[in-house]
Amino acid sequence: MIYILLSVVCSVLVSVLLKLARRFEIDVGQAIAWNYVVASALTALLLQPSLATLRGPATPWLALVGLGVLLPTIFLALGASVRHAGIVRSDAAQRLSLLLSLLAAFLLFGEQLSGLKAAGIVLGLLALLCMVWRNEHGHTDGGSASWLYPLLVLGGFGTIDILFKRVALVGVPLGTSLQAMFALALLVAFALQLWRRLQGRIRFTMRSALGGVALGLANFGNILFYLRGHRALPQHPALVFASMNIGVVALGALVGTLIFRERLSRLNLGGVLLALLAIGLIAFA
């Protein structure tokens, strides 16, 4: 379980780095672009994927290109969500994105819907409603951004997971698909930053590049340790899945409330607890 713990820490560390970016004058867009340089290099070095599979006629390039575009853009949405809605709700929304991939499994991939999974979906939707609900005064500290960005995070990461399943069904090895996705995401992310630079909105800084290196290490560490967790416990995939997702929501809640003093209403807190229960039901169904 040490690998799962390390994966959970790396996942929450990504949100922490995004939260601290403005304090250390790090441009999030630039950091995300450099993050994919690091992630792509580490994928090539440590996973050593074979790219020969990508030459086949069945390669799902449309899904891979979609992933290459979505990864950096949803990463930007995650950064905005952490800034406006906080780590607690952003991490919970990211993990609840499994609701969309689960619905896609039933509607698109022919999976059977069990009672426990249905209950998990219902609880997950209730959890999401509780986490984004405005307080009795009709607004939150972040205004509409405090609920809009978590919804974008949920929808974006859910779509990413669906596309990733599409790539896996074709038979593209995990390391190869990661390498292709990171390389495409790198191109898209730097294209966005060059566009911003041409508009005079930013200037490239070493501080942002170093922030991107830290972000890339945490992002890739999350993936690497999660994969090793599955390899270490090959007979218990549900345990690995549940431990990872519940761990991220729980640790994110602790870090957000205790370290960053994020304020949650009772309804928001109830939503986080419902999210934990929903993930557990779905994992062990």
Backbone as CSV, one residue per row, in Angstrom:
resi,resn,N_x,N_y,N_z,CA_x,CA_y,CA_z,C_x,C_y,C_z
1,MET,0.817,-1.220,0.000,0.000,0.000,0.000,0.849,1.270,0.000
2,ILE,2.160,1.110,0.160,3.027,2.290,0.170,2.950,3.039,-1.152
3,TYR,2.793,2.302,-2.251,2.700,2.951,-3.557,1.423,3.793,-3.666
4,ILE,0.321,3.281,-3.118,-0.934,4.030,-3.155,-0.808,5.297,-2.318
5,LEU,-0.175,5.181,-1.166,0.029,6.356,-0.318,0.858,7.411,-1.040
6,LEU,1.919,6.977,-1.704,2.761,7.916,-2.451,1.982,8.544,-3.609
7,SER,1.128,7.744,-4.271,0.319,8.269,-5.365,-0.663,9.316,-4.855
8,VAL,-1.283,9.047,-3.712,-2.214,10.002,-3.102,-1.498,11.302,-2.757
9,VAL,-0.322,11.195,-2.157,0.450,12.382,-1.786,0.804,13.202,-3.027
10,CYS,1.246,12.528,-4.086,1.608,13.235,-5.323,0.404,13.931,-5.938
11,SER,-0.755,13.266,-5.905,-1.965,13.858,-6.475,-2.362,15.129,-5.735
12,VAL,-2.356,15.072,-4.409,-2.712,16.254,-3.611,-1.630,17.319,-3.740
13,LEU,-0.375,16.883,-3.894,0.718,17.843,-4.066,0.536,18.684,-5.323
14,VAL,-0.028,18.088,-6.379,-0.330,18.854,-7.595,-1.253,20.023,-7.263
15,SER,-2.309,19.759,-6.491,-3.240,20.819,-6.107,-2.565,21.850,-5.210
16,VAL,-1.705,21.390,-4.316,-0.987,22.318,-3.425,-0.094,23.251,-4.239
17,LEU,0.626,22.688,-5.221,1.499,23.514,-6.063,0.691,24.539,-6.854
18,LEU,-0.467,24.136,-7.354,-1.323,25.077,-8.073,-1.843,26.168,-7.142
19,LYS,-2.128,25.784,-5.898,-2.609,26.744,-4.901,-1.526,27.767,-4.561
20,LEU,-0.269,27.331,-4.523,0.840,28.208,-4.123,1.421,29.006,-5.285
21,ALA,0.979,28.707,-6.501,1.600,29.317,-7.683,1.570,30.840,-7.632
22,ARG,0.426,31.412,-7.358,0.323,32.881,-7.339,1.190,33.480,-6.238
23,ARG,1.260,32.819,-5.091,2.064,33.328,-3.972,3.537,33.430,-4.350
24,PHE,4.014,32.487,-5.166,5.423,32.491,-5.564,5.633,33.078,-6.960
25,GLU,4.617,33.793,-7.465,4.692,34.484,-8.751,5.025,33.529,-9.899
26,ILE,4.368,32.372,-9.857,4.518,31.372,-10.911,3.306,31.428,-11.819
27,ASP,3.542,31.560,-13.115,2.451,31.568,-14.083,1.986,30.128,-14.295
28,VAL,0.727,29.857,-13.963,0.213,28.491,-14.007,0.257,27.915,-15.422
29,GLY,-0.083,28.728,-16.424,-0.068,28.247,-17.801,1.311,27.777,-18.229
30,GLN,2.334,28.570,-17.910,3.706,28.174,-18.246,4.114,26.924,-17.474
31,ALA,3.753,26.866,-16.189,4.117,25.710,-15.366,3.487,24.434,-15.915
32,ILE,2.247,24.531,-16.367,1.576,23.357,-16.931,2.275,22.903,-18.215
33,ALA,2.697,23.858,-19.035,3.411,23.504,-20.268,4.714,22.767,-19.943
34,TRP,5.515,23.309,-19.024,6.774,22.661,-18.653,6.529,21.329,-17.943
35,ASN,5.413,21.217,-17.266,5.048,19.965,-16.615,5.011,18.823,-17.622
36,TYR,4.500,19.096,-18.828,4.402,18.032,-19.823,5.754,17.695,-20.444
37,VAL,6.683,18.615,-20.418,8.052,18.289,-20.837,8.628,17.248,-19.887
38,VAL,8.469,17.502,-18.592,8.991,16.587,-17.566,8.265,15.243,-17.625
39,ALA,6.932,15.280,-17.690,6.155,14.039,-17.709,6.477,13.194,-18.941
40,SER,6.625,13.843,-20.084,6.944,13.121,-21.315,8.334,12.491,-21.237
41,ALA,9.309,13.259,-20.710,10.674,12.737,-20.589,10.733,11.561,-19.613
42,LEU,10.031,11.671,-18.477,10.039,10.592,-17.483,9.317,9.353,-18.004
43,THR,8.268,9.548,-18.785,7.572,8.403,-19.388,8.510,7.638,-20.316
44,ALA,9.253,8.360,-21.136,10.199,7.722,-22.061,11.323,7.024,-21.302
45,LEU,11.794,7.658,-20.224,12.938,7.128,-19.487,12.576,5.925,-18.618
46,LEU,11.460,6.013,-17.892,11.127,4.990,-16.904,10.192,3.906,-17.438
47,LEU,9.249,4.274,-18.291,8.313,3.274,-18.823,8.791,2.674,-20.140
48,GLN,9.692,3.377,-20.834,10.287,2.920,-22.087,9.250,2.330,-23.046
49,PRO,8.244,3.124,-23.416,7.178,2.599,-24.285,7.660,2.383,-25.712
50,SER,7.068,1.393,-26.341,7.326,1.160,-27.764,6.306,1.942,-28.578
51,LEU,6.786,2.744,-29.512,5.885,3.565,-30.313,5.437,2.871,-31.592
52,ALA,5.900,1.631,-31.782,5.540,0.909,-33.012,4.033,0.704,-33.112
53,THR,3.360,0.547,-31.959,1.914,0.327,-31.951,1.163,1.472,-32.622
54,LEU,1.702,2.676,-32.511,1.022,3.851,-33.045,1.003,3.878,-34.572
55,ARG,1.823,3.020,-35.206,1.874,3.006,-36.672,0.760,2.170,-37.286
56,GLY,0.031,1.430,-36.441,-1.025,0.563,-36.956,-2.222,1.352,-37.452
57,PRO,-2.987,0.780,-38.371,-4.155,1.478,-38.934,-5.290,1.674,-37.932
58,ALA,-5.290,0.855,-36.862,-6.377,0.940,-35.878,-6.096,1.958,-34.771
59,THR,-4.963,2.640,-34.847,-4.615,3.604,-33.801,-5.698,4.686,-33.698
60,PRO,-6.261,4.884,-32.506,-7.357,5.857,-32.341,-6.823,7.285,-32.228
61,TRP,-6.359,7.818,-33.342,-5.726,9.141,-33.310,-6.700,10.237,-32.893
62,LEU,-7.979,10.074,-33.236,-8.948,11.090,-32.850,-9.039,11.188,-31.324
63,ALA,-9.077,10.037,-30.652,-9.127,10.025,-29.188,-7.821,10.548,-28.600
64,LEU,-6.681,10.165,-29.199,-5.390,10.626,-28.690,-5.244,12.145,-28.846
65,VAL,-5.666,12.661,-29.991,-5.610,14.116,-30.194,-6.551,14.817,-29.225
66,GLY,-7.729,14.228,-29.009,-8.657,14.791,-28.034,-8.041,14.858,-26.651
67,LEU,-7.340,13.804,-26.275,-6.650,13.789,-24.987,-5.538,14.829,-24.950
68,GLY,-4.811,14.955,-26.052,-3.733,15.940,-26.111,-4.227,17.363,-25.938
69,VAL,-5.455,17.625,-26.415,-6.040,18.964,-26.265,-6.645,19.148,-24.875
70,LEU,-7.337,18.116,-24.392,-8.031,18.235,-23.115,-7.093,18.278,-21.920
71,LEU,-6.024,17.492,-21.954,-5.135,17.421,-20.783,-4.642,18.801,-20.326
72,PRO,-4.041,19.611,-21.202,-3.565,20.915,-20.727,-4.694,21.895,-20.427
73,THR,-5.786,21.842,-21.184,-6.863,22.806,-20.951,-7.599,22.507,-19.644
74,ILE,-7.828,21.229,-19.343,-8.487,20.886,-18.087,-7.536,21.087,-16.911
75,PHE,-6.235,20.941,-17.158,-5.247,21.249,-16.116,-5.354,22.727,-15.739
76,LEU,-5.553,23.574,-16.746,-5.759,25.004,-16.472,-7.039,25.219,-15.667
77,ALA,-8.090,24.465,-16.005,-9.344,24.571,-15.251,-9.150,24.104,-13.816
78,LEU,-8.332,23.066,-13.620,-8.041,22.597,-12.268,-7.323,23.676,-11.468
79,GLY,-6.358,24.347,-12.116,-5.651,25.430,-11.443,-6.602,26.541,-11.030
80,ALA,-7.534,26.896,-11.922,-8.510,27.936,-11.605,-9.461,27.468,-10.507
81,SER,-9.823,26.185,-10.532,-10.716,25.647,-9.512,-10.058,25.673,-8.135
82,VAL,-8.788,25.283,-8.075,-8.066,25.324,-6.796,-7.995,26.749,-6.271
83,ARG,-7.805,27.702,-7.189,-7.684,29.103,-6.778,-9.021,29.666,-6.282
84,HIS,-10.109,29.335,-6.967,-11.407,29.933,-6.645,-12.243,29.096,-5.678
85,ALA,-12.172,27.769,-5.800,-13.023,26.905,-4.980,-12.256,26.194,-3.878
86,GLY,-10.920,26.160,-3.971,-10.118,25.520,-2.942,-9.738,24.088,-3.280
87,ILE,-8.779,23.569,-2.525,-8.271,22.220,-2.750,-9.327,21.172,-2.446
88,VAL,-10.092,21.362,-1.368,-11.038,20.337,-0.926,-12.048,20.015,-2.016
89,ARG,-12.744,21.041,-2.500,-13.785,20.803,-3.499,-13.205,20.435,-4.860
90,SER,-12.041,20.971,-5.193,-11.435,20.657,-6.492,-11.001,19.199,-6.568
91,ASP,-10.328,18.707,-5.508,-9.903,17.306,-5.513,-11.104,16.360,-5.493
92,ALA,-12.140,16.726,-4.717,-13.335,15.883,-4.680,-14.024,15.857,-6.040
93,ALA,-14.120,17.017,-6.700,-14.742,17.074,-8.024,-13.953,16.250,-9.032
94,GLN,-12.614,16.327,-8.941,-11.777,15.555,-9.862,-12.024,14.061,-9.688
95,ARG,-12.129,13.612,-8.448,-12.335,12.189,-8.193,-13.755,11.747,-8.519
96,LEU,-14.724,12.640,-8.366,-16.105,12.295,-8.712,-16.317,12.232,-10.221
97,SER,-15.311,12.622,-10.993,-15.415,12.508,-12.452,-15.600,11.060,-12.880
98,LEU,-15.319,10.116,-11.959,-15.537,8.705,-12.268,-17.017,8.427,-12.544
99,LEU,-17.907,9.322,-12.079,-19.328,9.139,-12.361,-19.594,9.158,-13.860
100,LEU,-18.950,10.080,-14.572,-19.142,10.168,-16.017,-18.580,8.946,-16.731
101,SER,-17.386,8.514,-16.315,-16.791,7.343,-16.963,-17.602,6.086,-16.656
102,LEU,-18.200,6.045,-15.457,-19.032,4.900,-15.094,-20.309,4.878,-15.932
103,LEU,-20.933,6.044,-16.107,-22.117,6.134,-16.963,-21.778,5.753,-18.406
104,ALA,-20.603,6.178,-18.869,-20.176,5.820,-20.219,-19.976,4.313,-20.350
105,ALA,-19.494,3.673,-19.285,-19.295,2.223,-19.318,-20.629,1.507,-19.533
106,PHE,-21.695,2.025,-18.928,-23.012,1.414,-19.097,-23.618,1.735,-20.459
107,LEU,-23.493,2.996,-20.879,-24.169,3.447,-22.088,-23.398,3.131,-23.371
108,LEU,-22.050,3.155,-23.296,-21.240,3.011,-24.508,-20.503,1.679,-24.600
109,PHE,-20.121,1.117,-23.435,-19.255,-0.060,-23.466,-19.948,-1.334,-22.990
110,GLY,-21.265,-1.271,-22.756,-22.034,-2.485,-22.476,-21.884,-3.066,-21.091
111,GLU,-21.375,-2.328,-20.124,-21.242,-2.850,-18.762,-22.606,-2.881,-18.086
112,GLN,-22.806,-3.881,-17.209,-24.070,-4.030,-16.504,-24.111,-3.129,-15.266
113,LEU,-25.278,-2.550,-15.008,-25.454,-1.658,-13.869,-25.964,-2.445,-12.674
114,SER,-25.160,-2.501,-11.593,-25.568,-3.192,-10.374,-26.229,-2.204,-9.418
115,GLY,-26.896,-2.749,-8.397,-27.562,-1.906,-7.415,-26.596,-1.009,-6.668
116,LEU,-25.432,-1.563,-6.273,-24.456,-0.769,-5.522,-23.874,0.351,-6.379
117,LYS,-23.615,0.047,-7.643,-23.077,1.086,-8.517,-24.108,2.186,-8.763
118,ALA,-25.361,1.785,-8.910,-26.417,2.783,-9.084,-26.513,3.668,-7.842
119,ALA,-26.425,3.038,-6.656,-26.460,3.815,-5.414,-25.262,4.751,-5.331
120,GLY,-24.100,4.269,-5.787,-22.903,5.111,-5.779,-23.048,6.311,-6.691
121,ILE,-23.663,6.105,-7.860,-23.874,7.212,-8.800,-24.811,8.258,-8.194
122,VAL,-25.900,7.790,-7.575,-26.854,8.716,-6.957,-26.188,9.507,-5.838
123,LEU,-25.443,8.805,-4.977,-24.752,9.492,-3.891,-23.702,10.467,-4.422
124,GLY,-23.025,10.067,-5.510,-22.018,10.942,-6.105,-22.635,12.225,-6.638
125,LEU,-23.802,12.111,-7.268,-24.486,13.299,-7.773,-24.946,14.192,-6.626
126,LEU,-25.433,13.586,-5.539,-25.812,14.361,-4.360,-24.596,15.048,-3.743
127,ALA,-23.466,14.328,-3.722,-22.232,14.904,-3.182,-21.813,16.119,-3.991
128,LEU,-21.895,15.986,-5.310,-21.521,17.103,-6.174,-22.430,18.303,-5.927
129,LEU,-23.725,18.052,-5.801,-24.669,19.134,-5.548,-24.354,19.838,-4.225
130,CYS,-24.026,19.054,-3.207,-23.706,19.638,-1.896,-22.423,20.472,-1.947
131,MET,-21.459,20.033,-2.751,-20.170,20.733,-2.778,-20.215,22.038,-3.552
132,VAL,-21.109,22.138,-4.526,-21.144,23.359,-5.338,-22.316,24.267,-4.977
133,TRP,-23.140,23.833,-4.021,-24.307,24.622,-3.654,-23.894,25.929,-2.999
134,ARG,-24.561,27.030,-3.382,-24.262,28.321,-2.790,-24.870,28.401,-1.400
135,ASN,-24.283,29.281,-0.570,-24.784,29.406,0.800,-26.087,30.189,0.840
136,GLU,-26.572,30.405,2.053,-27.889,31.024,2.201,-27.955,32.456,1.702
137,HIS,-26.827,33.097,1.504,-26.816,34.466,0.996,-26.768,34.512,-0.530
138,GLY,-26.762,33.343,-1.147,-26.816,33.298,-2.604,-25.475,33.456,-3.275
139,HIS,-24.387,33.434,-2.504,-23.081,33.530,-3.139,-22.038,32.925,-2.224
140,THR,-20.883,32.642,-2.781,-19.746,32.174,-2.032,-18.613,33.141,-2.247
141,ASP,-17.508,32.902,-1.530,-16.370,33.821,-1.609,-15.869,33.970,-3.031
142,GLY,-15.930,32.898,-3.821,-15.410,32.961,-5.174,-16.457,33.272,-6.216
143,GLY,-17.693,33.580,-5.800,-18.746,33.856,-6.763,-19.057,32.632,-7.602
144,SER,-19.499,32.862,-8.833,-19.863,31.753,-9.710,-18.670,30.853,-10.024
145,ALA,-17.454,31.411,-9.974,-16.259,30.603,-10.261,-16.087,29.477,-9.249
146,SER,-16.606,29.656,-8.032,-16.425,28.655,-6.987,-17.213,27.378,-7.262
147,TRP,-18.222,27.435,-8.124,-18.924,26.209,-8.503,-18.741,25.874,-9.983
148,LEU,-18.460,26.898,-10.819,-18.307,26.625,-12.248,-17.042,25.814,-12.531
149,TYR,-15.905,26.205,-11.934,-14.656,25.499,-12.225,-14.647,24.060,-11.707
150,PRO,-15.174,23.775,-10.502,-15.256,22.358,-10.112,-16.092,21.523,-11.073
151,LEU,-17.175,22.110,-11.613,-17.974,21.381,-12.599,-17.183,21.134,-13.878
152,LEU,-16.379,22.136,-14.305,-15.525,21.941,-15.473,-14.491,20.851,-15.220
153,VAL,-13.945,20.827,-14.006,-12.969,19.792,-13.645,-13.609,18.418,-13.716
154,LEU,-14.792,18.287,-13.146,-15.491,16.995,-13.173,-15.773,16.558,-14.615
155,GLY,-16.352,17.473,-15.403,-16.667,17.122,-16.786,-15.434,16.830,-17.614
156,GLY,-14.385,17.622,-17.416,-13.163,17.448,-18.192,-12.447,16.153,-17.877
157,PHE,-12.252,15.872,-16.601,-11.553,14.641,-16.230,-12.396,13.414,-16.540
158,GLY,-13.737,13.542,-16.461,-14.592,12.435,-16.867,-14.444,12.127,-18.346
159,THR,-14.403,13.164,-19.166,-14.215,12.985,-20.611,-12.852,12.381,-20.918
160,ILE,-11.823,12.844,-20.201,-10.476,12.301,-20.380,-10.452,10.806,-20.084
161,ASP,-11.130,10.414,-19.007,-11.158,9.002,-18.636,-11.880,8.169,-19.692
162,ILE,-12.969,8.709,-20.253,-13.710,7.999,-21.301,-12.832,7.812,-22.542
163,LEU,-12.124,8.877,-22.938,-11.235,8.781,-24.099,-10.086,7.811,-23.834
164,PHE,-9.598,7.827,-22.604,-8.513,6.912,-22.249,-8.981,5.457,-22.345
165,LYS,-10.230,5.181,-21.916,-10.792,3.829,-22.045,-10.917,3.450,-23.522
166,ARG,-11.282,4.412,-24.335,-11.409,4.167,-25.781,-10.063,3.751,-26.363
167,VAL,-9.008,4.436,-25.951,-7.667,4.095,-26.427,-7.265,2.709,-25.940
168,ALA,-7.574,2.393,-24.670,-7.194,1.103,-24.101,-7.929,-0.044,-24.787
169,LEU,-9.198,0.164,-25.158,-9.978,-0.897,-25.802,-9.396,-1.297,-27.149
170,VAL,-8.747,-0.356,-27.822,-8.133,-0.654,-29.116,-6.881,-1.505,-28.942
171,GLY,-6.319,-1.506,-27.738,-5.146,-2.316,-27.466,-3.842,-1.555,-27.419
172,VAL,-3.901,-0.226,-27.383,-2.672,0.560,-27.272,-2.123,0.403,-25.854
173,PRO,-0.865,-0.039,-25.690,-0.289,-0.204,-24.348,-0.308,1.108,-23.561
174,LEU,-0.396,0.979,-22.246,-0.524,2.146,-21.379,0.636,3.128,-21.561
175,GLY,1.866,2.611,-21.522,3.027,3.489,-21.653,3.045,4.229,-22.984
176,THR,2.658,3.526,-24.045,2.632,4.142,-25.369,1.584,5.243,-25.440
177,SER,0.395,4.966,-24.899,-0.663,5.981,-24.930,-0.285,7.184,-24.076
178,LEU,0.357,6.952,-22.926,0.808,8.072,-22.091,1.834,8.926,-22.831
179,GLN,2.770,8.269,-23.500,3.795,9.006,-24.236,3.170,9.866,-25.328
180,ALA,2.221,9.283,-26.074,1.560,10.032,-27.147,0.752,11.197,-26.584
181,MET,0.016,10.946,-25.499,-0.819,11.994,-24.903,0.024,13.140,-24.375
182,PHE,1.096,12.800,-23.654,1.946,13.845,-23.080,2.627,14.668,-24.177
183,ALA,3.067,14.000,-25.244,3.722,14.723,-26.339,2.747,15.687,-27.017
184,LEU,1.526,15.220,-27.276,0.521,16.084,-27.892,0.122,17.212,-26.945
185,ALA,-0.031,16.893,-25.648,-0.388,17.910,-24.668,0.702,18.969,-24.567
186,LEU,1.953,18.528,-24.680,3.087,19.462,-24.649,2.972,20.482,-25.784
187,LEU,2.679,19.996,-26.986,2.549,20.889,-28.138,1.403,21.880,-27.944
188,VAL,0.260,21.384,-27.468,-0.904,22.253,-27.267,-0.623,23.281,-26.183
189,ALA,-0.014,22.824,-25.074,0.251,23.729,-23.949,1.208,24.850,-24.348
190,PHE,2.268,24.517,-25.088,3.222,25.555,-25.492,2.631,26.462,-26.577
191,ALA,1.747,25.910,-27.419,1.070,26.757,-28.410,0.218,27.810,-27.710
192,LEU,-0.462,27.410,-26.646,-1.278,28.354,-25.881,-0.414,29.445,-25.242
193,GLN,0.754,29.035,-24.728,1.629,30.022,-24.068,2.292,30.955,-25.077
194,LEU,2.629,30.429,-26.258,3.190,31.298,-27.306,2.153,32.313,-27.779
195,TRP,0.903,31.895,-27.855,-0.172,32.815,-28.215,-0.309,33.919,-27.168
196,ARG,-0.240,33.530,-25.910,-0.299,34.542,-24.836,0.895,35.487,-24.904
197,ARG,2.060,34.919,-25.247,3.274,35.748,-25.330,3.164,36.745,-26.483
198,LEU,2.649,36.305,-27.627,2.493,37.196,-28.778,1.505,38.313,-28.485
199,GLN,0.558,38.044,-27.602,-0.403,39.069,-27.209,0.164,40.013,-26.149
200,GLY,1.372,39.709,-25.674,1.984,40.545,-24.656,1.429,40.344,-23.265
201,ARG,0.740,39.223,-23.044,0.121,38.985,-21.742,1.075,38.356,-20.741
202,ILE,2.123,37.695,-21.228,3.077,37.052,-20.326,4.486,37.223,-20.870
203,ARG,5.446,36.925,-20.021,6.824,36.730,-20.459,7.317,35.450,-19.791
204,PHE,8.094,34.681,-20.522,8.577,33.411,-19.987,9.609,33.670,-18.886
205,THR,9.459,32.954,-17.776,10.345,33.147,-16.631,10.907,31.805,-16.162
206,MET,12.099,31.867,-15.598,12.715,30.672,-15.035,11.927,30.169,-13.831
207,ARG,11.345,31.094,-13.076,10.564,30.720,-11.899,9.381,29.826,-12.298
208,SER,8.704,30.191,-13.387,7.567,29.394,-13.857,8.029,28.042,-14.414
209,ALA,9.190,28.039,-15.059,9.731,26.780,-15.581,10.061,25.817,-14.446
210,LEU,10.685,26.343,-13.377,11.011,25.500,-12.219,9.733,25.005,-11.540
211,GLY,8.725,25.879,-11.484,7.445,25.439,-10.951,6.860,24.318,-11.794
212,GLY,7.052,24.396,-13.104,6.581,23.343,-13.993,7.312,22.029,-13.787
213,VAL,8.602,22.109,-13.478,9.370,20.892,-13.188,8.809,20.201,-11.947
214,ALA,8.546,20.990,-10.891,7.969,20.430,-9.668,6.587,19.832,-9.949
215,LEU,5.797,20.531,-10.739,4.458,20.061,-11.087,4.538,18.762,-11.898
216,GLY,5.494,18.703,-12.836,5.662,17.506,-13.655,6.087,16.303,-12.842
217,LEU,6.982,16.519,-11.873,7.420,15.414,-11.004,6.250,14.871,-10.192
218,ALA,5.432,15.776,-9.639,4.282,15.337,-8.852,3.241,14.655,-9.737
219,ASN,2.996,15.209,-10.907,1.998,14.656,-11.819,2.403,13.259,-12.289
220,PHE,3.662,13.113,-12.695,4.120,11.799,-13.149,4.217,10.827,-11.975
221,GLY,4.633,11.311,-10.806,4.704,10.447,-9.625,3.350,9.859,-9.280
222,ASN,2.319,10.656,-9.419,0.954,10.175,-9.176,0.641,8.984,-10.085
223,ILE,0.965,9.111,-11.362,0.691,8.042,-12.328,1.560,6.819,-12.070
224,LEU,2.860,7.043,-11.882,3.799,5.935,-11.717,3.472,5.099,-10.480
225,PHE,3.251,5.759,-9.342,2.986,5.017,-8.108,1.629,4.314,-8.156
226,TYR,0.663,4.919,-8.857,-0.642,4.269,-9.005,-0.503,2.981,-9.818
227,LEU,0.280,3.029,-10.900,0.509,1.823,-11.710,1.233,0.755,-10.904
228,ARG,2.229,1.176,-10.125,2.970,0.200,-9.311,2.098,-0.371,-8.200
229,GLY,1.155,0.427,-7.724,0.218,-0.086,-6.737,-0.621,-1.218,-7.306
230,HIS,-1.074,-1.067,-8.560,-1.839,-2.123,-9.208,-0.976,-3.363,-9.441
231,ARG,0.295,-3.165,-9.776,1.190,-4.302,-9.992,1.475,-5.034,-8.685
232,ALA,1.567,-4.274,-7.581,1.852,-4.882,-6.283,0.645,-5.643,-5.748
233,LEU,-0.570,-5.230,-6.128,-1.792,-5.883,-5.657,-2.653,-6.285,-6.862
234,PRO,-2.151,-7.177,-7.707,-2.865,-7.512,-8.946,-4.225,-8.163,-8.719
235,GLN,-4.430,-8.794,-7.566,-5.688,-9.473,-7.288,-6.708,-8.561,-6.603
236,HIS,-6.341,-7.321,-6.348,-7.229,-6.427,-5.604,-7.353,-5.058,-6.298
237,PRO,-7.806,-5.029,-7.539,-7.916,-3.741,-8.245,-8.900,-2.780,-7.587
238,ALA,-10.003,-3.318,-7.020,-10.986,-2.443,-6.372,-10.392,-1.773,-5.145
239,LEU,-9.575,-2.516,-4.411,-8.931,-1.951,-3.227,-7.994,-0.817,-3.615
240,VAL,-7.213,-1.018,-4.674,-6.296,0.019,-5.146,-7.076,1.247,-5.603
241,PHE,-8.129,1.016,-6.397,-8.950,2.114,-6.919,-9.583,2.908,-5.783
242,ALA,-10.212,2.200,-4.838,-10.892,2.877,-3.740,-9.904,3.613,-2.848
243,SER,-8.786,2.959,-2.529,-7.783,3.588,-1.656,-7.240,4.863,-2.285
244,MET,-7.017,4.823,-3.583,-6.485,5.989,-4.275,-7.473,7.149,-4.244
245,ASN,-8.691,6.911,-4.671,-9.670,7.981,-4.785,-10.135,8.507,-3.430
246,ILE,-10.412,7.600,-2.506,-10.821,8.035,-1.172,-9.665,8.740,-0.475
247,GLY,-8.449,8.230,-0.687,-7.276,8.852,-0.073,-7.065,10.276,-0.546
248,VAL,-7.253,10.517,-1.837,-7.073,11.873,-2.382,-8.114,12.830,-1.812
249,VAL,-9.381,12.386,-1.774,-10.430,13.249,-1.233,-10.177,13.547,0.237
250,ALA,-9.805,12.515,1.013,-9.585,12.701,2.447,-8.360,13.582,2.720
251,LEU,-7.237,13.280,2.066,-6.026,14.074,2.301,-6.214,15.495,1.786
252,GLY,-6.882,15.648,0.636,-7.163,16.986,0.121,-7.998,17.797,1.096
253,ALA,-8.978,17.135,1.746,-9.810,17.824,2.730,-8.984,18.266,3.930
254,LEU,-8.089,17.397,4.395,-7.243,17.743,5.538,-6.294,18.896,5.204
255,VAL,-5.635,18.802,4.057,-4.688,19.843,3.659,-5.410,21.174,3.438
256,GLY,-6.550,21.119,2.763,-7.277,22.351,2.470,-7.779,23.057,3.705
257,THR,-8.341,22.291,4.639,-8.938,22.913,5.823,-7.902,23.258,6.896
258,LEU,-6.910,22.395,7.096,-5.954,22.611,8.187,-4.801,23.528,7.794
259,ILE,-4.304,23.409,6.573,-3.129,24.190,6.170,-3.538,25.494,5.482
260,PHE,-4.502,25.413,4.586,-4.889,26.611,3.834,-6.142,27.295,4.388
261,ARG,-6.675,26.755,5.481,-7.813,27.377,6.169,-9.002,27.622,5.242
262,GLU,-9.254,26.674,4.363,-10.402,26.812,3.479,-11.686,26.634,4.283
263,ARG,-12.650,27.496,4.025,-13.905,27.468,4.763,-14.946,26.652,4.006
264,LEU,-15.498,25.670,4.693,-16.535,24.832,4.113,-17.804,24.961,4.946
265,SER,-18.939,25.096,4.270,-20.203,25.066,4.991,-20.492,23.619,5.396
266,ARG,-21.472,23.446,6.255,-21.848,22.086,6.650,-22.320,21.287,5.441
267,LEU,-22.983,21.961,4.523,-23.448,21.280,3.315,-22.269,20.850,2.448
268,ASN,-21.254,21.720,2.309,-20.050,21.368,1.553,-19.342,20.173,2.180
269,LEU,-19.214,20.202,3.506,-18.553,19.110,4.216,-19.333,17.812,4.062
270,GLY,-20.662,17.922,4.128,-21.490,16.738,3.893,-21.277,16.185,2.500
271,GLY,-21.077,17.073,1.516,-20.803,16.634,0.155,-19.509,15.854,0.048
272,VAL,-18.468,16.295,0.764,-17.196,15.576,0.763,-17.368,14.182,1.351
273,LEU,-18.119,14.084,2.461,-18.360,12.775,3.085,-19.178,11.866,2.169
274,LEU,-20.165,12.437,1.482,-20.943,11.652,0.519,-20.067,11.179,-0.639
275,ALA,-19.117,12.017,-1.047,-18.196,11.624,-2.121,-17.370,10.408,-1.709
276,LEU,-16.897,10.412,-0.468,-16.132,9.265,0.031,-16.985,7.998,0.004
277,LEU,-18.228,8.114,0.447,-19.126,6.953,0.471,-19.448,6.479,-0.943
278,ALA,-19.668,7.419,-1.862,-19.993,7.064,-3.244,-18.837,6.315,-3.891
279,ILE,-17.622,6.790,-3.700,-16.444,6.132,-4.271,-16.294,4.726,-3.723
280,GLY,-16.519,4.588,-2.407,-16.431,3.261,-1.800,-17.453,2.288,-2.362
281,LEU,-18.680,2.729,-2.547,-19.727,1.877,-3.112,-19.398,1.448,-4.537
282,ILE,-18.948,2.422,-5.335,-18.635,2.118,-6.729,-17.458,1.154,-6.831
283,ALA,-16.456,1.358,-5.979,-15.242,0.531,-6.056,-15.510,-0.915,-5.673
284,PHE,-16.326,-1.120,-4.664,-16.517,-2.470,-4.146,-17.789,-3.136,-4.662
285,ALA,-18.486,-2.459,-5.598,-19.711,-3.050,-6.169,-19.366,-4.339,-6.906
